Amino acid sequence: MRPAIRLATADDLPALVALDTLCFGSSAWSTVAWTTEFERLPEDRVILVADEGEVVGYVVLLVPPVSLDVVELLRIAVTPGERRTGIGGQLMTAALSKCSGRTVLLEVAAGNDSALGLYSAFGFEVISRRRGYYAGGEDAVIMRWREET
């Protein structure tokens, strides 16, 4: 069964906090941070979830109301047991459909090969690098996507 990609609701908050903790460990957002994200819906946040009867993935976008401003892909995750099943691609497709005519930026750990592969497959290009950005000294890679016209 392919998951339904839908807008997150407040009922999804506990599942998102749990999935974020599972995927990001000590770098996970707190419940307070997630609550703040939900408070910004639909002002400038879009949170999409992949739902298979339970939340198995999510993506969070910062979408400024001014169309000339850059969109930021803040977070994307898929539960470990569902990785490499196409859910990440479904989430990216849905997220980018919310960004028509806009530029999207993201940052990713330089050693996260699967994420770098996913982003590259969707047309993101490396534009910069932040040396030693993450705990442990790992670099952050900054990537940009622009819709092809």
N, C-alpha and C positions, 0 to 999 in steps of 0.2 A: 504494500500500500504506500503510495506517495503521500507525503504529509501535505496538509493544507497550509499555505502561507497566508497569514492573516495579520491584521493589526493587533497588537497586544492590548489587553485590558488589565485593569487593576487586579482581577482575579489571577492573572499570570505572575504577579509579583513574587510569591514564594518559590515558584518553579524557576523563575529567572535567577533569583538569588542563589538557589541551590545549584543550578547549572553553571553559573558564573564561578562559583566557588570550586566546583568539580573541575572546570576547565582552566581556571587561572590561579587557583591556590591562594597564596599570600598576596597576589596582585589583583584579586577579585574586588569588585566594588562592594561596599557595605550595603546593608539593607537601607540605610539612610540615603546613600548615594542613588540607589535604584529608585527609592521613593521620590527623590528630587527629579530624576529623569521623567517619571510618570507625571509629576506636577507640571512639567513643561510640555506635555502633550496637549493639544496639537500646536502650541505656540511656536516651537522650533525643534521639536523632537519627533522622530518617527521610530517606533519600535515595532518590528515585525517578528513574528514567531513562526516556527515550523511545528505544526501540531499533528501528531499521530495518535490522538487520544490523550497524549501528554506532550508537554513542550520538549522537543528534541533539538532545538536550535533557535538562535535569535540573531538579529542584527539591529544595531542602534545607529541612527543617523542624526546629526545636527544639521537641520535644514533652515538656514536663516530666511526670514520672510522676504528679504530683498533678493530678487532673482539674480542679480549680478554677483552676489556674495558666494563664496565657495562653500560647498557642502562638505562636511567631515563624516567619514565613516568611523565612528568611535569604537565600535565593538562588534565582533561577530564570533559566534561559537556554535559548535555542534557537539552533542554528547559523544563521548569516545566510541561507544558501540555503534554509532550511526555514521561515523566518518567514512569518507570515500564511497558514499552511496548516492551522491548527487545533491544531498540536502544543502550543503554549502553553496553549490551553484544555483540552486533554486532561490536561496535567500539573496544571493548577489543579484540575480536577475530581477527579483522583486524590488530590491533596494534601488538598483540603478534605474528602474522604471519610474521611481519617485523623483528622479533627478534630471528629467528631460531638459536639455539645453543648458545644463550647468556643469561646472567643474567639480570633481570630487577628489578630496585628499584623504590619505590615511597614513598611518605609520605602523610598522610591523618590525618585530625583532629580526635582525639580519640572519639569524640561524633558524628561523621558522620556514623551512623549505616548502612545506605543504601549503602554507598561507601564501607565500610568495608565488608559488605555482598557480594557485587559484586566482590571485589578483592579476597576474600576467595573462592568464587565459581570458580574462575579461577586458583586456586592453589597458590595464594600469601600467604606467611607466615609472621607473625610478627617476626621481628628480633631485634627491638630496639624501644626505646621511647625517645622523647625529651620533658622533663618536661617544662611546661609553655611556649612552643614555639610560640604559636599563641597569637594574641591580646586577652586580657581578661584572659590570663593564661592557655588556653586549651593546653593539650599535643598534640604532633604530634606522630603518630605511623609510624614507618618505616617498610615497607613490601618488601619481596623479592619473585621473581618468577624465577624458573629455568625450562627450558624445560625438560620434562621427556624424557629419551632416551630409 
